[in-house]
Amino acid sequence: MNKFYAIVIALFARTSVITIMFLLTVVITNKLNKSEAGVFLYCLAIITFMSVFFRFGFDNVIIKEFSGKSILTKTIRRAKVLNSSAALSIFLLIVSLLVLSVLWFPLPVKKDLIFISLIISFLLSMSVIIGTLFQARNNIITATFLNGFLPNFLFIVFLLVFPSLDAFGSLKLYLLASSIAVVISFILYFSKFELFGIEYVSFIGHKKSVKTAFYLWQVALSQQLIIWSGQLISGFYLANQDLALIAVCQRISLLISFVLVAVNFVLSPIYASYFNNDETAKALMLYKRSVIFLGLAGIPIFLSVFFLFDYYKTFFGETLEDSNSKLILLILCCGQIINLVTGSVGYILSLSGNEKKLRNALFITVFASLPVYMVLIPIYGIYGSALSTALAIALQNILSVFFLRYSFNK
């Protein structure tokens, strides 16, 4: 019964985040012209990827180490994980800014826009780290509030208050919203946890935790590359208007997998608890049941996205007026359907000590997909971007299921 209520709460919490992200895209495409919307949504893809880059896998290790018996074990060393992650994130931010400053080749957007995007990514990464600490303690509402709802809600409010913005002005408002969100995150953190007394896993002094974080970081970066490489590479070949179209279609297609996001959000600590207590059979049984639930829940969402396309496109101004936008959306949705029906396969591999196998599956996908992107996008344009993205997502999940069956002989 507790698990049922936890899933209901998680669905509600994550649905609120998906709704906010959907509204953000709606507001941007209505407040900005198609070209400026394309620039901003391209920067948003950079922000999403770099936020994962700056976290260095700490968020995933917090879930892995704080759930189940590891919370109660006296051998857990005390350290300040927030300080450690902040220090490393600042270092990665400085390196990223230095690399940006010395780039000599033309970029899809101006360097000033990328500079602001990197700062936003850093701020959001800190909010996610703090939110993950709450998630590991099963405080799902606070975790969701910090991980995605608060900064995007504030940003939407600012967008509605300040009219006639361009992409640069919108990014500055996003920077303001992210700054406020991270301040609130720290306030909640210090009000909930003691400044020096809380239990932490020592990421700096504990080699095993650092190694695990590094593996999970590679996994997370590979996953982000698979999702966003189509947009990021398209920026070098497509017009800003086409970037807006592919970005909006991809965000609509992500609605299909919102149930998976919600289920993963609540089940990841449960999976970690089972594996930490050597209850592998229970974890695998829970995974199988969740796959059935996800399949049943995803079908009506897919059908609604497809058959109600004319209704959806009215939300996005002129962005989806292209006659072939429905075909592009359908291609992207096919990749998300495969993502949905394979369930929490990535979490099972990473939380069961099979991080290397998950990493290998993702590495294979990334290196196999990059040539596909480089061939299809220049030749077929926006269609090549959509097709290569869908193929990459499908390949990632199929390989992950293969490694799962190999690891557990299932």
Sequence and secondary structure as in RCSB ss.txt:
>XXXX:A:sequence
MNKFYAIVIALFARTSVITIMFLLTVVITNKLNKSEAGVFLYCLAIITFMSVFFRFGFDNVIIKEFSGKSILTKT
IRRAKVLNSSAALSIFLLIVSLLVLSVLWFPLPVKKDLIFISLIISFLLSMSVIIGTLFQARNNIITATFLNGFL
PNFLFIVFLLVFPSLDAFGSLKLYLLASSIAVVISFILYFSKFELFGIEYVSFIGHKKSVKTAFYLWQVALSQQL
IIWSGQLISGFYLANQDLALIAVCQRISLLISFVLVAVNFVLSPIYASYFNNDETAKALMLYKRSVIFLGLAGIP
IFLSVFFLFDYYKTFFGETLEDSNSKLILLILCCGQIINLVTGSVGYILSLSGNEKKLRNALFITVFASLPVYMV
LIPIYGIYGSALSTALAIALQNILSVFFLRYSFNK
>XXXX:A:secstr
 HHHHHHHHHHHHHHHHHHHHHHHHHHHHHHS HHHHHHHHHHHHHHHHHHHHHHTTHHHHHHHHHSTHHHH TT
     HHHHHHHHHHHHHHHHHHHHHH  S  SS HHHHHHHHHHHHHHHHHHHHHHHHHHTT HHHHHIIIIIH
HHHHHHHHHHHS S  HHHHHHHHHHHHHHHHHHHHHHHHHHS TTTS    TTT HHHHHHHHHHHHHHHHHHH
HHHHHHHHHTTTS HHHHHHHHHHHHHHGGGGHHHHHHHHHHHHHHHHHHHTT HHHHHHHHHHHHHHHHHHHHH
HHHHHHHTHHHHHGGGTTTT STTHHHHHHHHHHHHHHHHHT SHHHHHHHTT HHHHHHHHHHHHHHHHHHHHH
HHHHHTHHHHHHHHHHHHHHHHHHHHHHHHHHHT 
